[in-house]
Amino acid sequence: MTVQPRIDPHTHTFLRGDEDLSAMRSSGVCAAVVCAFLPVTPSASSSLLDLFTWLDTVERERLVKHDIEPIIALGIHPRCIPPVEDVEPVLDRVRELIDRKRVGAIGEIGLETGSNAEKGVLLRQLELARELQLLAIVHTPRANKSDRLSETLELIDRAGIASSKIILDHLTPELVAALDSDGRDFWMGLTVQSGKTRPEEIAALIQSRGSVHRLLVSSDVSHQPSDPCAVAWTAQRLEALGVDPTVIDRLTSFNAMEALQMTRRSIPRTREPPRRAAPPRSIHRRRGRRASRPAAGARPRRPSPLGPRL
């Protein structure tokens, strides 16, 4: 069976080994968004500038080597804010790489504690995304998620960026329902990971909403416990739970393509049925009809190297 291509719209693959990239590709992941993040607070802008170079060169080449299309997202994560005087040099570097067509999104950005410093940096990056007409990948924290989301929505309004240019990530099914009621067309990300969202919750959400409109599923794979194959595994689990395969394909592939404005080249083909082996000769006969035989003297047909036609 052809493995259905998937897209992982939120990863930190640079914190994992080559064996995990191989596993991702084998599971069907053909494209991945690699978001900037450091597990420590940078002491100066140089830490983030070096990280951006790493993602744009070494990590980009590593994904290509594993036949995964890289989409690089650069920005200042709320847990990675450098000293205040170093914020603008970092954003200048982001702008430079965007101008060189090296960046596909701004991220991961957002709020963690909701401090004034975090809000100022988030607002500045949302304004940059609006100015450059680029997608922004916005983090929501594990703690006080609803409160931080409300504050984030206020900053999005202040920045004047279109909701269609925002991925609100790491949401819960309950927050997805609240955003549905809000009426704006945000992209809404669900992270399949221990302590975040399970496939069974996603299946229940799909049933209650009646669609996967503007929903995304990601692994958020990083140095923390996480599964690099989470997107493909979620697709398999949803199918086992009875979700329509075409709905699953939209959730795990085509929605991300639309959000990231990717071309179809990243999704080479849609779901194909498995090839069936040729049936035994005895069942070629049909009732009331004799099986055809080659004419006398005719050369026997050679089997096609591509297998039986379906």
Summary of the structure (lengths in Angstrom):
residues: 310
radius of gyration: 23.6
end to end distance: 13.6
largest distance: 90.0
contacts: 980
relative contact order: 0.14
helix: 46%
strand: 15%
